[in-house]
Amino acid sequence: MIENRPIDTFVSHAVLLAGIAIVMFPVWITLVAASHDAARLLQIPLPLGLGDQFFDNLKHVIGEGVNNSVSLGIMLFNSLVMALMIAFGKIAISLLSAYALVYFDFRFRMMFFWMIFITLMLPVEVRILPTYEVVAQLNMLDSYWGLSIPLIASATATFMFRQTFLSVPDELLEAARIDGAGPMRFFFDILLPISRTSIAAMFVILFIYGWNQYLWPLLITTDKNMYTIVMAIKQMMEALEETPQWHYIMMTAFLAMIPPVIVVITMQKLFVKGLTETEK
């Protein structure tokens, strides 16, 4: 029996609270800076309490946007569409490819699996020039398809779903065959419900991956109406012949954090289950 000593409880809680404070301090500074005007942020010492300009700054960035050019609402929408298309696309393709690799017996099956797995060593930065050429030839520049399709394939998700399917008892497959279920019915009625926690975990990871993309959208978008929120933050920091307006930059950064936080909080339980256990 492990003795529960008060000093151990105190130390563990103190370490936990210190970790939370370290993680949350930059978020708090972002919120504070977003609630002050430009003049206050140039004074020393910097404020650590909330100001009274939060809603004025919010109204400005939502209405007038980056450098008075594009509404921030449009950029948030572009990032949301891109992240959702990448997440759902990666999950759909990975589920089908993992299903084929586990439940269909065909020649060179393992070779195809390792070919998919090897693509982990080829991130978009490595293949960015040929990928851009293909997208340009298909006339997908400045479009949601161009933002999303080149990033849809996922060896990580395929590997994870393959491991989930391998853990499914063979008796379920035999029972489905006895009941007359075909391959797709077995996939939709049995495998997908069993894999829902793994799907949820991958959705959270892939949504944040798509939301944080910067290099690829920067490369293939020339139309300002297709810019993403991450591009907006970078452009506001590099405004030519202008002093960076940090209150607007921090407000934009604060708004950019909200959708991923909502996704993580909403799917927290399924996310943890998907990474720590397998439902059978």
C-alpha positions as CSV (number, residue, x, y, z in Angstrom):
1,M,0.0,0.0,0.0
2,I,1.3,3.4,-1.0
3,E,1.2,6.0,1.8
4,N,-0.4,9.3,0.8
5,R,1.6,11.9,2.6
6,P,0.5,15.5,2.6
7,I,3.9,16.8,1.6
8,D,3.8,14.7,-1.6
9,T,0.3,16.0,-2.4
10,F,1.4,19.6,-1.9
11,V,4.5,19.3,-4.0
12,S,2.7,17.6,-6.9
13,H,-0.1,20.2,-6.9
14,A,2.5,23.0,-6.7
15,V,4.4,21.6,-9.7
16,L,1.1,21.2,-11.6
17,L,0.1,24.8,-10.9
18,A,3.5,26.1,-11.9
19,G,3.3,24.3,-15.2
20,I,-0.2,25.7,-15.9
21,A,1.1,29.2,-15.0
22,I,4.0,28.9,-17.4
23,V,1.8,27.6,-20.2
24,M,-1.0,30.2,-19.7
25,F,1.2,33.3,-19.1
26,P,1.8,33.9,-22.9
27,V,-1.9,33.5,-23.5
28,W,-2.7,36.0,-20.7
29,I,-0.2,38.5,-22.2
30,T,-1.8,38.1,-25.6
31,L,-5.3,38.8,-24.1
32,V,-3.9,41.8,-22.1
33,A,-2.2,43.3,-25.1
34,A,-5.4,42.8,-27.2
35,S,-7.4,44.9,-24.6
36,H,-5.1,48.0,-24.7
37,D,-4.4,50.7,-27.3
38,A,-1.1,51.1,-29.1
39,A,0.2,54.0,-26.9
40,R,-0.2,52.0,-23.7
41,L,1.8,49.0,-25.1
42,L,4.7,51.3,-25.9
43,Q,5.0,52.4,-22.3
44,I,7.2,50.8,-19.7
45,P,6.4,48.8,-17.7
46,L,4.0,46.8,-19.9
47,P,0.6,46.3,-18.5
48,L,-0.3,43.0,-16.8
49,G,-4.0,43.8,-16.3
50,L,-6.9,43.9,-18.8
51,G,-7.6,47.2,-20.5
52,D,-10.8,48.8,-21.8
53,Q,-10.1,48.7,-25.5
54,F,-10.8,45.0,-26.1
55,F,-14.1,45.4,-28.0
56,D,-12.8,48.4,-30.0
57,N,-9.8,46.4,-31.1
58,L,-12.1,43.4,-31.9
59,K,-14.4,45.6,-34.0
60,H,-11.4,47.0,-35.9
61,V,-9.8,43.7,-36.8
62,I,-13.1,42.0,-37.7
63,G,-14.3,44.9,-39.8
64,E,-11.2,46.5,-41.4
65,G,-8.9,43.5,-41.3
66,V,-5.2,43.4,-42.0
67,N,-3.8,46.8,-43.2
68,N,-7.3,47.9,-44.1
69,S,-7.4,45.3,-46.9
70,V,-9.2,42.0,-46.1
71,S,-11.7,41.3,-43.3
72,L,-10.3,39.1,-40.6
73,G,-13.6,37.2,-40.7
74,I,-12.9,36.0,-44.2
75,M,-9.4,34.9,-43.2
76,L,-10.9,32.9,-40.2
77,F,-13.4,31.3,-42.6
78,N,-10.6,30.4,-45.0
79,S,-8.6,28.8,-42.3
80,L,-11.6,26.9,-40.9
81,V,-12.5,25.5,-44.4
82,M,-8.9,24.5,-45.0
83,A,-8.5,22.8,-41.6
84,L,-11.8,20.9,-41.9
85,M,-11.1,19.8,-45.5
86,I,-7.6,18.5,-44.5
87,A,-8.9,16.8,-41.4
88,F,-11.8,15.1,-43.0
89,G,-9.9,14.3,-46.1
90,K,-7.0,12.7,-44.3
91,I,-9.3,10.7,-42.1
92,A,-11.4,9.4,-45.0
93,I,-8.4,8.3,-47.1
94,S,-6.5,6.9,-44.2
95,L,-9.5,4.8,-43.0
96,L,-10.0,3.3,-46.4
97,S,-6.3,2.6,-47.0
98,A,-5.9,1.0,-43.6
99,Y,-9.0,-1.1,-44.2
100,A,-7.6,-2.3,-47.5
101,L,-4.2,-3.1,-45.9
102,V,-5.7,-5.1,-43.1
103,Y,-8.7,-6.9,-44.5
104,F,-7.9,-7.5,-48.2
105,D,-5.2,-10.0,-49.2
106,F,-3.5,-8.8,-52.4
107,R,0.0,-9.0,-53.8
108,F,2.6,-6.7,-52.5
109,R,0.3,-5.6,-49.7
110,M,3.2,-5.0,-47.2
111,M,5.2,-3.3,-49.9
112,F,2.4,-0.8,-50.4
113,F,2.2,-0.3,-46.6
114,W,5.9,0.5,-46.3
115,M,5.7,2.8,-49.4
116,I,3.0,4.8,-47.5
117,F,5.0,4.7,-44.3
118,I,8.1,6.0,-46.0
119,T,6.3,9.2,-47.1
120,L,6.7,10.3,-43.5
121,M,10.2,11.4,-44.5
122,L,8.7,13.6,-47.3
123,P,6.9,16.5,-45.7
124,V,5.4,19.2,-47.8
125,E,8.5,21.4,-47.5
126,V,10.6,18.7,-49.3
127,R,8.2,18.2,-52.2
128,I,6.9,21.8,-52.4
129,L,8.1,22.7,-55.8
130,P,6.7,19.7,-57.8
131,T,3.5,19.9,-55.7
132,Y,3.1,23.6,-56.6
133,E,3.7,22.8,-60.3
134,V,1.0,20.1,-60.2
135,V,-1.5,22.4,-58.5
136,A,-0.8,25.2,-60.9
137,Q,-1.3,22.9,-63.9
138,L,-4.6,21.7,-62.5
139,N,-5.7,25.4,-62.1
140,M,-6.2,25.0,-58.3
141,L,-4.3,28.1,-57.3
142,D,-6.2,30.5,-55.1
143,S,-8.8,27.9,-54.2
144,Y,-9.8,25.8,-51.3
145,W,-9.0,22.6,-53.3
146,G,-5.5,23.9,-53.8
147,L,-5.1,24.7,-50.2
148,S,-6.3,21.3,-49.0
149,I,-5.8,18.5,-51.5
150,P,-1.9,18.5,-51.6
151,L,-2.0,18.1,-47.7
152,I,-4.6,15.4,-47.5
153,A,-2.5,12.2,-47.7
154,S,-1.4,11.0,-44.2
155,A,0.9,8.1,-43.4
156,T,0.5,8.8,-39.7
157,A,-3.3,8.4,-39.8
158,T,-3.0,5.3,-42.0
159,F,-0.6,3.7,-39.6
160,M,-2.8,4.5,-36.5
161,F,-6.0,3.2,-38.1
162,R,-4.2,0.1,-39.3
163,Q,-3.1,-0.6,-35.7
164,T,-6.7,-0.1,-34.5
165,F,-8.1,-2.5,-37.1
166,L,-5.5,-5.1,-36.2
167,S,-6.7,-5.1,-32.7
168,V,-10.3,-5.9,-33.7
169,P,-11.1,-9.6,-32.9
170,D,-11.4,-11.9,-35.9
171,E,-14.6,-13.2,-34.5
172,L,-16.3,-10.0,-35.5
173,L,-15.3,-10.5,-39.1
174,E,-16.5,-14.1,-39.0
175,A,-19.8,-13.1,-37.4
176,A,-20.4,-10.4,-40.1
177,R,-19.7,-12.9,-42.8
178,I,-22.2,-15.4,-41.3
179,D,-24.8,-12.6,-41.2
180,G,-24.2,-11.9,-44.8
181,A,-22.5,-8.5,-44.4
182,G,-20.4,-7.4,-47.3
183,P,-17.1,-5.6,-47.0
184,M,-18.5,-2.1,-47.0
185,R,-21.3,-3.0,-44.5
186,F,-18.7,-4.5,-42.2
187,F,-16.6,-1.3,-42.6
188,F,-19.5,1.1,-41.9
189,D,-21.5,-0.8,-39.3
190,I,-18.7,-2.4,-37.3
191,L,-15.2,-0.9,-37.9
192,L,-16.2,2.8,-37.8
193,P,-18.1,2.6,-34.5
194,I,-15.3,0.7,-32.9
195,S,-12.8,3.3,-34.2
196,R,-14.6,6.4,-33.2
197,T,-12.2,7.3,-30.4
198,S,-9.2,6.9,-32.8
199,I,-11.0,9.0,-35.4
200,A,-11.7,11.7,-32.8
201,A,-8.0,11.8,-31.7
202,M,-6.8,12.0,-35.3
203,F,-9.4,14.8,-36.0
204,V,-8.0,17.0,-33.2
205,I,-4.4,16.5,-34.3
206,L,-5.2,17.0,-38.0
207,F,-7.4,20.0,-37.5
208,I,-4.7,21.8,-35.6
209,Y,-2.2,20.7,-38.3
210,G,-4.3,22.2,-41.0
211,W,-5.2,25.4,-39.0
212,N,-1.5,26.2,-38.4
213,Q,-0.4,25.8,-42.0
214,Y,1.6,28.9,-43.2
215,L,4.1,28.0,-45.9
216,W,1.8,26.2,-48.3
217,P,-1.0,28.8,-48.2
218,L,1.6,31.6,-48.6
219,L,2.9,29.9,-51.7
220,I,-0.3,29.2,-53.7
221,T,-2.4,32.2,-52.8
222,T,-2.2,35.6,-54.5
223,D,-5.8,36.6,-54.0
224,K,-6.1,38.4,-50.7
225,N,-9.6,36.9,-50.2
226,M,-7.9,33.5,-49.9
227,Y,-5.5,34.4,-47.2
228,T,-5.6,32.5,-43.9
229,I,-5.5,33.8,-40.4
230,V,-1.8,32.6,-39.8
231,M,-0.8,34.6,-42.9
232,A,-2.6,37.7,-41.5
233,I,-0.6,37.6,-38.3
234,K,2.7,37.4,-40.2
235,Q,1.7,40.2,-42.6
236,M,0.7,42.5,-39.7
237,M,4.1,42.1,-38.1
238,E,5.9,42.9,-41.4
239,A,3.9,45.9,-42.5
240,L,6.1,48.1,-44.7
241,E,7.0,51.6,-43.5
242,E,4.7,51.2,-40.5
243,T,5.2,50.5,-36.8
244,P,3.6,47.1,-35.9
245,Q,0.3,47.7,-34.3
246,W,0.7,45.2,-31.5
247,H,-2.8,45.6,-30.0
248,Y,-4.3,44.5,-33.4
249,I,-1.7,41.8,-33.8
250,M,-2.4,40.3,-30.4
251,M,-6.1,40.5,-31.0
252,T,-5.7,38.6,-34.3
253,A,-3.5,36.0,-32.5
254,F,-6.1,35.7,-29.8
255,L,-8.9,35.1,-32.3
256,A,-6.7,32.6,-34.1
257,M,-6.4,30.5,-30.9
258,I,-10.1,30.2,-30.3
259,P,-11.1,27.5,-32.9
260,P,-8.4,25.0,-32.0
261,V,-9.1,25.5,-28.3
262,I,-12.8,24.8,-28.9
263,V,-12.0,21.7,-30.8
264,V,-9.7,20.4,-28.1
265,I,-12.1,21.2,-25.3
266,T,-15.1,19.7,-27.1
267,M,-13.4,16.5,-28.0
268,Q,-11.1,16.1,-25.0
269,K,-12.5,12.9,-23.6
270,L,-12.6,11.1,-27.0
271,F,-9.1,12.5,-27.7
272,V,-7.6,11.0,-24.5
273,K,-9.4,7.6,-25.1
274,G,-8.2,7.5,-28.7
275,L,-4.6,7.8,-27.6
276,T,-4.7,5.6,-24.5
277,E,-7.0,2.8,-25.2
278,T,-8.8,0.8,-27.9
279,E,-12.5,0.0,-27.6
280,K,-13.5,-3.5,-28.5
